[in-house]
Amino acid sequence: MSDRAGVVLRRLLASDIPAAVQLSEQAGWNQTAEDWRMLTDLAPEGCLAIEVDGELAATTTLISYGRSLAWIGMVLTKLSFRGRGFARCLLTQALKQADEMRIETVKLDATDQGRPLYEKIGFRFEQAVERWARPGTRHASTSALPLGEPPVEDWSVADHRAFGADRSDLLQRLVQRTQLPLFIGSSYLLTRPGRQARYLGPSVCDEPATGRALMERVLQIAGPQDCSWDLLPRNSNAAAIAQDFAFTPTRYLHRMVRGKDLPAKEEMIYAIAGFELG
């Protein structure tokens, strides 16, 4: 991007992470520096930035899960630079990358404000996404669940079946960041620290009772921490469990898709990995 002097479109670098954290903080988002670092490590070519006179002005990330699916996230513009078309420019570049990689499907989770822009560049609505939250509280539990890492093929295959694409690289990184990853057979629940609240997800489960048991256990571990949980309301069992554990919906987003339809098995998805990850 070179419509005026001092404006540069480039890769988002590790050295940009402090400034990127400031952008997500300005938007009121929950990501930490480690979340940004994970994105730049997983998709160094897909993390894009616009710099204006040496200042980070806008970001967008594109992470691919094989050739079948890529995910767009972290579409952020600093308040003082809004209205200059930076988000659209970065999105256009990200989609160009996806097309060059022959990605069949691109998805993202959009706010009400962002949805019209995405529709203009070829995205269509797929389903709703909701953020549920609850303040920290001690939660008594008698659950005794096995902790530790199971055979990789069990839960990663189940995740692929539910999500619709292979995101095993992402999952392994999230396992490393989870204090106590929880597993029951091929069902799992991972968590990670957030700037405002502990993030609960992703989670894929074979039945509602397993999803409830995993969430009960993780809430016992979380103790007095505030918790944030993003779910697909098509999974009514996940929403019912969230309500039973005193979570309330706080944000409503739109999952959007470009290219081929790639349906997920929502009945197995009890928590997504994040708006920027799917």
N, C-alpha and C positions, 0 to 999 in steps of 0.2 A: 504494500500500500504506500503510494508515494504522491498523493494528491496535493500535499503541501510539505514544506520543509519541516524536518524534525519529527515526522510521523513514520514509524517503522513497524512493519508486521514481521514477526520472527517467532522462533521457538521460545516457549517458557522454560527458563533455566532454573537450576537449583538455587542460584544466587537471587532469583526473583521471589523465592518462597516467602520471606518476611513481608514484602509488599503485597503478595497475593493473599496472605492471611489478613492483611489490613482491608483488602477488597471484600473478602467474605465476611469479616467482622462488620464492615460498614453496611452490608446487606442484612445483618442479623442472623447469619447462617452459623451452623454448628461445627464446621470443619476446623481442624487443627493443622499445624504445620506438618505433622506426620501424614495427614490425609493428602495434602498437596504433594508431599514428597513421594508418597506411594503412586500417585498419578504420573508424576514425571518419570519415575522409575519404570512403571509398567508400559507407558506409552510416550516415550520421549519425543517422537515425531508428531504425535497428535496433540500435544499440549502447546497451545498457541497464545501469543500475546501481541498487543499493540502497545508500543512505547511512544510517548510524546515528549520530546526534548529530554530524554533520559529517564522519564517517569513512567512507571507501569500504569497504563490507562484502562486496559480491558483484557479479558482472558476468555478462552473457551478450550475445553478438552474433548478429545475423541479417543475412546478406548475400544479396541476391537476384541471380540470373542470369536477367533477364527475368521473365516470368510462369510459366515452366515449372518453375523450381527455385530454392529458397532453402536456405542452409546455416547451421546453428547452430554456434557455437563459443564458446570462451573462457568456459565455464561454470565459474566460480570463486567460492569463498566463503572469506573469511579464516578461519583456524583458530578464532579466538576467537568467531566468529559462526555456526559450523556447528550444525546441528540445529534451526534456527529456521525452516526452510522457505523460505529466501531463493531457493535455486536453482529450486525448483519454481515459485515466484511469478514469477521472471523468465522462465522457460521458457513459462509460461502466457501471459505478456504478449507474448513473441516470436511464439508460435504464433497469438495473436489478430491480431497485425499481419500475419502471413503470410496468414491467412484473409481479412482485410480487403483485402489486395492480390490476392486470388484466385490465390495461388500454388498450382500443381497438386501439387507434390512438395516435401517438406522432408526434408533429410538431415542427418546428423551422424555423427561418429566418437566412440564411447562407450568408456569404460574398463569393466572388469569391475564396478567399484563403481557406475558411473552407469547401466549397462544396465537394471537393474530399474526405476529411476525413469522412464526413457524409455519402457519398455514400458507402464507404467501410464498414460502420457499419449498412447498411440496409435501409438508407433513399433514397427516390427518389424525383425528382423535381415535384412540384405541379404548381406553378405559380410565376410570378415576384412580387416583392415588391419594391416600390420606396420611397425615402425620398425627399420631396420638402421643400424648405426653402425660406424665404425672410427676408431682413433686416428690422428693425423697421422703421415704418413711420406712421404718422397720417393718419387715414382713415375716411373720412366723411361718415356717414350713417344716414338714416332716419328710419331705422328699429325700431320697437317697439315690442319686443318679451317678452312673459311672462318669468319671472325668478322664481326660487324656485323649490321645489321638487314635482313632480306629483305623482299620485298613482303608487306604485312600480310595480304593475302587468302590467301596460300599456307598459312602456318602457323596462322593463326587459324581458318580454315575446317577444317583438319585437327583442331585442338583441339576445335572444336565437335562434329565428327563423333565423336570419341573420348569426350569428356566427357558429351555429351548435352544441353548447354545452352551459350549464348553467354556466355563470361566474358572477352570481349575487353578490357573496362575494367580488370579485375584484371590481365590479362596485360601490358598496356601499362605499368602501374605497376611490375610486377615486372621488366620489361625495363629500366626506368630505374634499378632498384636492383641489377641484375646487373652486376658489373664487366666481364665479357666474355660476353654472351649467345652461345650456340653454336647454329648452324643447319646442317643438311644438307638442302637442298631444303625440304620442308614439315615436316621433323622438327626438334625443338628441345629444348634443355635450358637451364633458367634456374636460378640459384642466388642466395642472399642470405646476409648475415651472420646469425648467431644468437648468443644470449647464451653458449651453451656450445660450439656447433659450427657450422661452415658448413652451411647447409641446402641440399641438392641436390634441386631440384624447383621447379616441375612439369616434366615431360618427356613428350612424345608423339612416338612414332616409328613409321615405317612398317614396319620389320623389325628383328629382333634385332641384325643386324650394325651397323645405324645406331645403335641404343641403346648398344651396346658401345663404338663409336667415340666417341660424344659423352661418355659417362661416363669413358672413358680420358683424353680431352682435359681434362675439367674437373678430374680428379684431379691431372693434371700442373700445372694452374694453381693448385689449392689448396695444393699442396706439403705443408708440415708441419702444416697445420691439421687438427684433428679434423673429421670429416664425419658428417652425419646424413641418412638417406635413407628416406623413407616410401613403401612400395610396396604394391600389391595382390597377394597371393600367387597369385591366379588367373592372373596373368601369370607363368607359370613361367620364362619367358626372363629377365624382370627379376630374379627371385630368383636364378637361376643366375649372372647377371652380377654381382650383389651378392656372391655367395659367391666367385666367381673373383677379385674385387678385394679380398678379405679383410674384407668387411663381415660382421657377425654380427647376428642379430635380438636386440633388447633390449626391445621393447614390443609388446604384442599388443592391438589394439583391435577394436571391432565397428562396422562401418558399418551404420547403421540408417536406415530410411525411413518416412515418414508420408505418406499420400495415394497418388497414382498411382505405379505402378512406373515408373522411368525408368532402364532399363539403360544401362550404359556399354559401350564396346568395350575391355574390360580388356586385350586383347592389344596395343592401341596405347599404353596408359598405362604408362610406365616409371617414373614418379615422380609422386606427387600433389603438390598445391600446399601442403598442410598440413592438419593435423587440423581447423583452424578455417576452412579455405577449400575443401576438397574436392579 
